Amino acid sequence: MSNLEEMELDTLHNGIFTVWQANAVNLIKSDKETATKWYIGGFASTEALDRQGESVLQKGLDFSEFVQHGYYNDNHQQHTSAVVGVPELAEYRKGLGWYTEGYLLKGVQRAIEIYNLAKSLEDEPRKLGFSIEGKL
C-alpha cells in the first residue's frame, strides 16, 4: 500500500471529522532554517481511499484560513500549549492532493519531541503523518 493510500478517517461528535494522512511529514533541509525554526512539509490530504473505503474530495477544501491564521498543533488539541508550529503554505497539487509546508518551533518542548521523532524515523519506512479536521 502506498503512502497516499494509508489514510484513516475518524468521525467525531457534532459532524466534526478528522482525517489522518500517514507517512506524510518530511523534514526539509533548507537555507531558510534558523535558530528558532525547523522546516517540515508533506501531504495533509489526498483523495486516496482510507482503510474504511472512504475518501475526502479535494475540490471543496479551503486551507486559506489555516495558512493565514492557523497553527500546526499536536493531535487536534485546541489549547494553546498544543501549538507546535506555523504553516506557511498549503497548495493543491493536481492529481496528488493538498501539500503543506511550514515550520516547527524549536523553543516548544512538544515541537522538539516531534522533531526528534521525525528525525529518528528518517530511515524507516513509517513516518509521522499530518491530519486535517473540519465540519461535515
C-alpha positions in Angstrom: 0.0 0.0 0.0 1.4 3.4 -0.9 1.8 6.4 1.4 -1.2 8.1 -0.3 -3.4 5.1 0.3 -2.7 4.9 4.0 -5.3 7.3 5.4 -7.6 6.9 8.3 -10.9 8.7 8.8 -12.4 9.1 12.3 -15.8 10.7 12.5 -16.3 12.6 15.8 -19.3 14.2 17.5 -21.4 17.0 16.1 -20.4 16.4 12.5 -16.7 17.2 13.1 -14.3 14.9 11.3 -10.5 14.3 11.3 -8.5 12.6 8.6 -5.0 11.4 9.2 -2.5 11.2 6.3 0.0 8.5 7.2 3.7 8.9 6.3 3.3 12.5 5.3 5.7 14.6 7.4 9.1 15.2 5.9 11.9 17.3 7.4 13.0 19.9 4.9 16.7 20.7 4.7 16.7 24.4 3.9 18.8 27.5 3.8 15.8 29.2 5.4 16.3 27.2 8.7 17.0 29.5 11.6 17.8 29.2 15.3 14.1 29.1 16.0 12.6 27.1 13.1 12.7 23.5 11.8 11.1 23.3 8.3 8.6 20.5 7.6 6.3 19.6 4.7 4.1 16.9 3.3 0.6 16.0 2.1 -2.2 16.8 4.5 -5.0 15.4 2.4 -5.5 13.3 -0.7 -8.4 11.6 -2.4 -7.0 8.2 -1.8 -9.4 5.7 -0.2 -8.8 5.2 3.5 -8.9 1.9 5.3 -12.7 2.2 5.7 -13.1 2.8 1.9 -13.9 6.5 2.3 -12.3 9.5 0.5 -12.1 13.2 1.1 -13.0 15.3 -2.0 -10.2 17.7 -2.5 -12.1 20.2 -4.7 -14.1 21.7 -1.7 -11.2 22.1 0.7 -10.0 25.6 1.6 -6.8 25.9 3.6 -6.5 29.8 3.4 -7.7 30.3 7.0 -5.2 27.7 8.2 -2.3 29.3 6.4 -3.2 32.9 7.3 -4.2 32.3 11.0 -3.7 28.7 11.9 -1.0 26.6 13.6 0.3 23.1 13.4 -1.0 21.6 16.7 -0.5 18.2 18.4 -3.2 15.7 17.6 -6.1 18.2 17.1 -5.8 19.6 20.6 -7.2 23.1 20.8 -5.4 24.6 23.8 -2.5 27.0 23.2 0.1 24.6 24.7 -0.7 22.2 21.8 0.8 24.6 19.2 4.0 23.2 17.8 4.5 25.1 14.5 3.3 27.5 11.9 2.1 26.7 8.3 3.4 29.0 5.6 2.0 27.2 2.5 -0.9 24.9 1.6 -1.4 24.3 -2.1 -3.3 21.8 -4.2 -1.0 19.6 -6.4 -3.1 18.3 -9.2 -3.5 14.5 -9.1 -1.9 14.3 -5.6 -3.8 16.4 -3.0 -3.1 19.3 -0.6 0.5 19.8 0.3 1.6 21.9 3.3 4.9 23.4 4.4 5.8 25.4 7.4 8.0 25.0 10.5 8.2 23.6 14.0 9.0 26.0 16.8 12.4 25.0 18.3 11.6 26.6 21.7 8.5 24.5 22.3 9.0 21.2 24.1 6.4 19.2 22.2 7.8 20.5 18.9 11.3 19.4 20.0 9.9 15.9 20.7 8.1 15.8 17.3 11.3 16.9 15.5 13.4 14.3 17.3 10.9 11.6 16.5 10.7 12.6 12.8 14.5 12.7 12.7 14.7 9.2 14.2 12.2 7.9 11.6 14.0 9.4 8.5 15.5 6.0 7.5 12.4 4.0 8.5 9.5 3.1 6.1 7.0 4.6 8.5 6.9 8.4 9.1 4.8 10.8 11.1 1.6 12.0 9.4 -0.4 15.1 9.0 -4.1 15.3 9.6 -7.0 17.7 8.8 -10.2 18.3 10.6 -13.4 20.1 9.7 -17.2 20.0 9.8 -19.3 17.8 7.6 
